[in-house]
């Protein structure tokens, strides 16, 4: 999406702390205008005032120190330019992940905070304050809701069994009887979203932005 906005002479830099994630990105984006750079979001390797825009999608809530990451976004922006972040709203507004997090927390009570990390920035006043406190101006936070359709519960569950993501890894570490219990509880709780065998669920995101 960013490539469509930079023109023929622009450059999109994809940065991640994981080289494996960047390898996947490069496999999908065979474009000379895309450059992959391994870097910690809390200590970006780029000079001050390098970029016209910074985008962080579904990543900031996993930073050990989100404020430090936001300060880095501001540092690498040219004056007057804008950064934008997308984070997941509260568990009840994103049931496709919220129900799984709540169910796993019932079996792993000591890991509740970690299992709910996806939703740790899902509060509008909190996100606004965080962006403003690192020096951004013209701060905005809006709610965006998108509906997703999954062909079946088995299709929904396949990535979890494959270990995709933090919650899936927690699930796979459970003993087999507990895994079976989690699966059946999640299936039962998701029946409210069933329509003709498919799962129809909405997910709310918060889009926060500010100007350097």
C-alpha positions, -999 to 999 in steps of 0.1 A, spaced: 0 0 0 28 24 8 45 17 -25 15 30 -43 20 64 -27 57 70 -31 59 73 -69 86 60 -92 114 77 -74 103 71 -38 115 45 -14 96 23 12 118 10 40 106 -20 59 121 -24 93 117 -52 118 138 -67 146 133 -101 130 153 -109 99 129 -138 92 100 -114 90 119 -92 65 128 -123 44 91 -129 41 85 -93 31 112 -94 5 97 -126 -10 63 -108 -14 77 -74 -26 101 -78 -54 103 -41 -61 134 -19 -64 116 8 -43 115 -15 -13 144 -18 11 144 -42 41 165 -32 71 169 -52 103 164 -27 132 149 -25 167 119 -2 166 130 13 200 164 22 185 161 28 148 193 27 128 183 57 106 195 93 110 173 121 123 148 136 99 151 108 73 115 100 64 83 117 51 61 92 69 63 64 95 37 36 96 36 9 123 8 -16 119 0 -41 147 34 -38 162 36 -10 188 17 -29 215 44 -56 215 73 -31 221 87 -35 256 86 3 258 60 18 233 68 54 243 105 48 233 93 34 200 71 64 193 99 88 202 121 70 176 93 74 150 93 111 157 131 114 156 134 99 121 106 120 107 112 153 89 97 183 106 59 186 100 56 150 87 33 124 103 36 90 119 6 66 122 2 35 143 -25 8 141 -32 -12 173 -60 -37 183 -88 -23 204 -102 -40 235 -108 -78 236 -146 -75 234 -142 -54 202 -119 -79 185 -135 -112 195 -115 -133 170 -85 -127 193 -102 -116 225 -121 -149 230 -89 -169 225 -70 -147 250 -97 -150 276 -100 -187 272 -62 -193 274 -60 -171 305 -84 -194 323 -58 -222 319 -27 -200 323 -37 -174 349 0 -165 355 3 -154 319 -28 -133 316 -9 -100 310 12 -115 283 -18 -132 266 -35 -98 266 -5 -78 253 -23 -75 219 -48 -52 236 -25 -33 258 -29 0 238 -65 -5 230 -77 26 249 -83 59 230 -73 83 258 -42 62 267 -30 60 231 -36 98 226 -16 106 257 12 83 247 16 99 213 14 134 227 38 129 255 67 121 232 63 154 214 39 148 185 15 176 176 -20 174 160 -26 140 176 -56 120 164 -69 86 174 -98 71 154 -117 38 156 -118 16 125 -140 -15 123 -136 -42 97 -156 -73 92 -138 -106 84 -153 -139 72 -136 -172 79 -148 -202 60 -151 -225 91 -140 -229 126 -113 -254 114 -100 -227 91 -99 -202 120 -81 -227 142 -55 -239 117 -30 -210 123 -33 -216 160 -24 -252 157 5 -241 134 19 -219 162 13 -186 145 18 -159 171 23 -156 209 -11 -169 219 -7 -199 196 26 -207 212 10 -206 247 -17 -229 235 8 -254 221 27 -255 253 -4 -268 272 -8 -306 278 -30 -323 253 -62 -325 275 -60 -287 282 -55 -280 245 -86 -300 237 -105 -281 264 -94 -247 250 -103 -256 215 -138 -267 225 -144 -237 247 -133 -213 220 -155 -232 194 -185 -229 217 -180 -192 224 -176 -184 186 -209 -201 177 -226 -166 182 -207 -155 151 -217 -184 129 -236 -179 97 -242 -207 73 -211 -226 86 -188 -195 84 -176 -172 111 -185 -136 105 -166 -114 130 -157 -77 132 -125 -63 146 -120 -28 158 -86 -11 154 -74 22 168 -55 44 143 -33 69 161 -13 96 144 7 127 151 28 153 134 65 158 142 
